[in-house]
Amino acid sequence: MKRTIILFSACIIGLASCKRIAEPTVYSILTEANAFQTKADAVAAVNGIYARLKQPSGVSDSYQYYAGFQMAITDFTTDIGHSFQSGDISQLSDAQWSTNNKYINFAYQHQYKLISDANTALFNIPKIKTLTETQLNQYFSEIKFLRALAYIDLTDEFGPVILTTEENLKNPDYTTKVPPASLEVINAFLISDLESAAANLPVNYEGKAIYPTNDVGRATKGAALSLLTKLYMREHQWQKALETIQKIEDLHQYELYPTYAGLFAESNKWCKESIFSSLADALNDATELMNHFGPLNNPVVTDRWQYYAVSWSFWNSYAPNDERREMFFYDYKGTDGLQYMQAPAGQTTPPKGKYYLPDVATKKYADPAGSKTYYDGHGIPILRYADIVLCKAEALNEVNGPTQASIDLINSVKARSKATLLGAPGTYTKDSLRDKILQERGWEFFFECKRRVDLIRMGKYQEVVNTYLKSVGKPASIDIAKHKYFPYPQTQVDLNPNLSNAGRL
């Protein structure tokens, strides 16, 4: 009986102790009533939206937006990206995907997370009564640019999607199953937002009182105009694209960096070719880029995975004199003493002392002079001037056919890498010059989230990818009638039956 009393007393004491632990002292609480009160709150909200560009997915790896899954679904579903790893990445590498592919799901989820953050900020920042009109215009313009970027990515990948804005927060309805908006409606919305952003954003942040430093990573007038150019290019509005490019050129802010390798050095986070990038710092907001892109058993860039790489057929398409060809780890002696190299034609079993690489790792995001830590400080170019130069060449060709102006623009990009220049315009037709531009864009922008949309815009997605697949012994699986867009994630379809995947699989 005595034992029972002691145990019961212990239980009572334990419950009292647990109760004390379960009721911590609350020093502050963030609510809608006090979240947006000062200029610092507004800046924090804006900065939080930028952070979505490289925020991890929340699972057991660092699958960031522009430092991870965006590259997976835009380059691996083409003739460029390749992975010998298993799972969802290998499905994309074989141009196969499903409603449950995690990279496709990450894209849909995180792009909408950015949009949600943007809408919340646009709805709440006006509650801060101490902000000036200049400050409001600045914050709104940055937010609208970032939201437009997410919507352009979403519509590139999924076509018609649900359009949600800050207006939905005035009288929120969480029960109605909203149907996707048409691309025409979304495009009109984006054009309005980007025109507003371009009108109000500064050319740069040098000496601007609204931020205490020269914030080179923030959206600028040139960034808004460049994103608008990309939208016009996608919609084949060539003349509007040319008019917008002229506005970019009139800013006199951008030029090609002298060397391709230097452009991607981790130490060169910003230069005059950069228009908008997702920047990172190794000590504060680093990413796993070097781990994913670094080569196998390399003696300089050590302990990396070669998770993201390019196909050998893509690397072999470079001419030997093209310096971009040297942006890869294609032949080296490994830490295990083996020679890592491409398999000679017709050979599959390497002789003693050699290892045949299944694909080829790039130095673009595995800078040998960069960070040696697990997380690194690489920036991700989202918009750069070489893209605008080649967009202008493409738009001019679509309007006028081959001209010396188009040839000169293409050659300006080629010359930077010492690649063989194109000849006189009379040696090309509109179609053949379009093919040259597409090829040049592949060589220039691999792993910059552009290949799939380039192929689709130029009407070459099915042809190019199926040719590649057959060349590596895989089934020619792309049917543009079904595969122009990815399927909506099954989790989203289950929540909203208006998101139908009929005809997408």
N, C-alpha and C positions, 0 to 999 in steps of 0.2 A: 504493500500500500504506500509506504514511504517513497519507493521508487517512482510510482505513478505520479505522486504529487510533485516531485522534483522535475519530472519530464514535462508535466503540464505547465509548471512555472517557467521552465525554459522556453516553451512555445510562446507563452504570453510575452516574455521579454523579447523574443525574436520578432514577433509581430510588431511590437512597439518600435523596435529598431528599424525594421523594414519600412514602417510608416514614415519614420523620420527621413530615411534615405529617399523615399519616393516623392517627397515634397521639398524639392530644392528651392532655394531663395531665388526669386525672379528679379533681376536688376533692371531689365528693360524688355520691351516687347514691340515688335514691328507690326504695324497694322496699316490699313489703307488711310487711316486718319493721320498717321505721323510719318509715313514712308517718304513722302515728297514734300519737303519743307524748305530746303535750301538749294543754292546753286550746286553745292557739293553733291547733293542727292541726285540732281539732274545729270551731272557729269558721271556719277557712278552708274546710273541707269544706262547712259550711252555706252560707257566703257564695257558694261556687262554684255551688251549686244555684240560688240566687236569680239569679246571673248568666246562667243559661240562659234566663231570661225575655226577655233582649234580646241574646243572643249572636248574632253574624252567622253565616250559613249556611256560610261557608267558600268560597263561590264569588266571582265578581267583583263582587258588590254586597252591600249591607247588609240582607239579608232576615231580619231578626230575628223571633223568636217573637211577642211582643206588640207589636213595633214594625214589623211588616211582614206576613208571610205569614198570620198569624191573621186580620188584617183582610181580606186578600184573599179568603180562602175563606169567611168568614162574612158579609161585606157585599156583595161583588161578585157572589155567586151568588144575589142577591135583587133587589128592585126599587130598591135604594138606590145601591149602588156602580156607578160607570161609569168606563171608561177608553177613551180614543181611541187609546191606544198599541197596538202590534201584539204578537203572541205569546200566551203563556199567560195574561197578565192580561186580554186582550181576549176569550179564550175564556170565562173565568169571568164577565166582564162580560155576555156573551151567554148565560149559564147553560149553557155547554157545558164539558165536561171529559173527561179521559181518564186512563188508568192511568199516564201519563207526565207529567202536568201538574206542573211543578216546585213550585208553591205547595202543592199537595196532598201531594207527596212531602216537601217541607220540613217540613210540619206533622207527618206521621207520624214522620219521622226525629228531629226535635228534641224532640218531646214524649217520645219514648222515651229520648233522651239525658238529659233531665232525670230521668226515672224511673230510669235506670241510675245516675246520680250519686247519687240519693236512696238507692237500694238499697245502693250501695257504702258510703255514709256510715253508714247504719243498721247495716250488718254490722260495720264496723270501729271506729266510735266507742266501743263498749263495751270495746275493748281498752285504752283509755286509763284506767289504774287510778286516776289522781289526780282524776278528775271526781267531783263530788258527785252525789247522786241528783237534786237540784234542777237541776243543770246538764244531766244526761242527759235529764230530762223536758223541759226547755226545747228542747234541740237536736232531740230526737226529734219533738216536737210541730211545730216549724217544718218539719222535713223531711217529715213525714206530710201536713201541709197542702199543701206544694208538690207532692208526688207526687199527692195527690188532685186538685189543680187540673189537672195534666197528664192524668190518667186521665179526668176529666170532659170535658176538651176532646177527647181521643181518642175517647171513646164518643159524644159529640155528633156527631163527624165521621164515624166509621167503624163505630159500633155495637159488636158483639162484637169484642174485641181480645184479644191474648195478655196474660194477667195474670202479671206477674213481680214478685217481691218479694225482700227480703233473704234469705228462706229458700232461694231458688234458689242462693245463693252458698255455702251450706254444703257441698253436693255438686254442683258445677256439671256440667251435661250439655250439651255443645255440639253434639250430633249428633241428638238426638230432635227431630222436627218437631212442636212443640206446637200443638194446635188452639186457636182462640180460646175464651175463657171467655164464658159467657152474661152478658147484662146483669144478670140477677138476682144472680149470683155477684159480679160486679164491684161492683154497688151496695151489697151487704151489706158487702163489704170496705171500701168508701169511707166508708160510714156509721160503721163501727167506728173507722176512723182519724180521721175528723173529730170524732167525739164525744170521742175521747181527746185530740185536739189542743185542742178547746174547753175541756176540763176542766183542762188544764195550762198553756195560754198565758195571759200576762197581759192585762189590759184595755188597758194601754199600757206604755210602757217608761220612763216618768218615774221617776227615782230607783231604777231596778232595778240591783242590783249586778252582775248577770250580764253586762251589756254596759256599757262605760264612758260611753256617751252615750245620749240619748233617740232610739233608732233607730226613727224613725217608719215606715220602709219595711218593717219586719219584720212577719211574721204575728202577729195578735193573736187574743184570744178572739172578738172581733166578726167578724174575717175568717173564722175557722173556722165560726162559726155562719152567716155569710152564704153561704159556699160550700155548706154543708149545706142551707140554704134553697133555693138554686138547684137542687140535686140533687132535693129533694122536689118542687119546682115542675115539673121536667122529667118526673118520674114521676107527676104528677097526684095526689100525696099532699097534698091541700090542707090538711087539718087539721094534719098534722105540720109543714107549712110555716108555718102560723099560730102554732103553739106555739113554733117556733124563732125566728120573727120577734119574738115577745113577749120571748124571752130577750135578743135584740139590743136591743130598746127598753129593757129593764130595766138595761142597762149605762149608759144616759144619756151616751153618748159621741158621738153623731152627730146632725147636723142639716143641713138644706139650706143651701148657701151662698147668700148674698143675690142674686148675679147669675150668670147662665149664662156670660157671657163671662169674668168674673173667675175662675170655677172652672177654666177651661182656660188661663189666662195662664201663660206659662212661669215667671214669677216666683212663682207660687202653687203650689208643688210639693206642698203638703199643707195640708189644712184639715179642718174637722169633718165635711164630707161624705165625705171619703176614708176608705174602709175598708181597701182594699188596692190598691196600684198598683205598676207596674214603674217605678221612679224612675231618672232619668239625670242626669248632670252634664256640662255642655258640655266641661269640662276633663279628665274622667277616663273616663267610659264613655258618651260621647255616641252618638246615633243619627242616621239620615238622614231623620227624619220630615219636617222642613220641606222638604227637597228633593223628597220624594215628593208631599207634599200642597200645596206652595206653588203659586201661580197663575202662568200664563204671562205673561212680559213685564210684570210688575207693577213700578211705580216704587218701591214701599216694600219689599215682600218680593221681592228681586231674584234673577235667575238660578236660577229653580226650574223644575220639570218638569211639574207638574200630571199626575203619573202616577196618583195616586189622587184621584178626584173623585166627586161624586154626580150622578145623572141630573137633568136639568132637571125632569122630571115630579115627582121627589121634592121639589126645592126649591120648585116651584110649589104644592105641597100646603100649605105654610105660609100662614097668614093674615098679612096685612100688619102687624097689630099684635103678632105673635109675635116677641119679640126674638131668638129662635133663628134666625129668617130672616136676621138681619144677621150671622150667623157664617159668611158666605160672600163670596167675591170675585165678585160677579155683574154688576158694571157699573163699569168704571174706564178711565181713559185709560192706555194702555200706554206703555212706554218707546220704542216706535216711532211714537208719535203717533196710533195708531189707538184708537178707542173699542171696548173689549172688552165684549161684551154678549150677551144671549140673542137668538136669531133670532126676529123676529116670526112669528106663525103663518102658515104657508104660504110663507114665504120661505127660500131656501137660499143665495142669492148676495148677499153684503153689498154695499152701495153704497160708493162711495169714502169713505175715512176711518173705516170701521167694520170690525170683525172679529167674526164670530159664533162664540162659544165652543161647542165640542162638548159640554161638560159644565161643571160649576161647582165650583171649588176651595173648600175649607173653611178657615176660620181656626182650627178646633179644634186642629190641630197645625201651623199656620203662623202663629203669633202675630206680628203686625206689630211688637210691642214686644219680641220675643224675640231669640234668637241670630241673628246675621247670618253665622255661619260655615257651612262645609259640613256639619259635624256639630253637632247642637244638643242641648240638655239637657231636652227635653220629657219629662214623665212620661206613662205610659199608665194610665188608670184601668181596673182590672179589676173591682173591686167598689166601688160607692159607694152612699150612703144613698138617693138617689132611686130606684135600682133596687129596694131593699128596700121602699120606700114603695109603688111600683107593683106589686110582687109581692104585697104585703098586699092591695091593692085587688083584684087579680085573684083571689087565693085566696078572699077574702070573697065576691066575686061568684059564684065557682064553688060555694061552699057554700050561700049564702043568696040568690043573685040580687041585683039592684040594691038597695042600701041607702044611706042618707045617709052612713054611714061610708066606703063605697067611693068615693062621689062626692067627699067631702071630701079623701080621700087623693089622688085624681087632680087635684083642683083645687089642692092645695097645690103640686104640681109645675108646673101650668100658671101659677099666679099668679106664681111666680118669674120667668117669662119674659113676663108681662103678656099671655098668651094668653087668648082668650075661655073663660070657665069653663063647665063642664057644668051643665045644669039639674037639676031635681028628679029623684030616682030613679024616680018613677012614669012618667017619659017614656021609660024604657028597659026592654028585656027583658034577660035574661041574655046572649043572643047579641049584641044590639046594643051592650051595654056592653062586652062582650069585644072587639068591633071597635074601640070607642073607646079601650080600653086598648092594644090592639095599635098603633093609629095614634099614640097618645101616646108609646109606647115607641120607635117609629121616629123621631119628631121629637126625642126626648130623647137617644137612645143611638146615633145614627148613628156609625159607625166606632168603636164600642166592643166589637165582636165579639159582638153579641147578636142581630142581626136574623134570621139564618137559624134559630137555635134557637127564637126567639120565634114565628116563622111556623109552624114544625113543631109546637111545643107546642100552639098554638092551632088546629091543623088547617087552616091557611090558606096553606101554602107553595105548593102547586100553583096554587091560584086566583089569588093575588096576583101571583106571578112571571109566570105565563102571561099575565095581563091586561096587565102592564107590557110584556112582550116584544112582544105583538101591537100595543100602542100605538106602539111605535117601529119597527114593520115587521120584527120578527124572528119566527122560528117559535116557537110555544108548545111548548117542548121538555121541560118538567118533568112527569114522571109520578111521583107520590109513592110508588107501589109500587116503583119502581126507584131513585129519587133521594133518598130520606130520608137515605141515607148515601152518602159518596163511595166510589169503588172503592179497594181496597187498592193501593198502588203496585206496578207490575209487577215491580220489582226484588225486592220482598218476597214476592210470589207465586212468583217463580222460586225463591226460597230455601226457601219453605215452602208446598207445595201445599195445606195445610189452609186457607190464606187464599184462599178462592174468591171470584171476582167474578161468579159466576153470578147473574143478576137485578139487577145493579147498573149496567149500562150500556145 
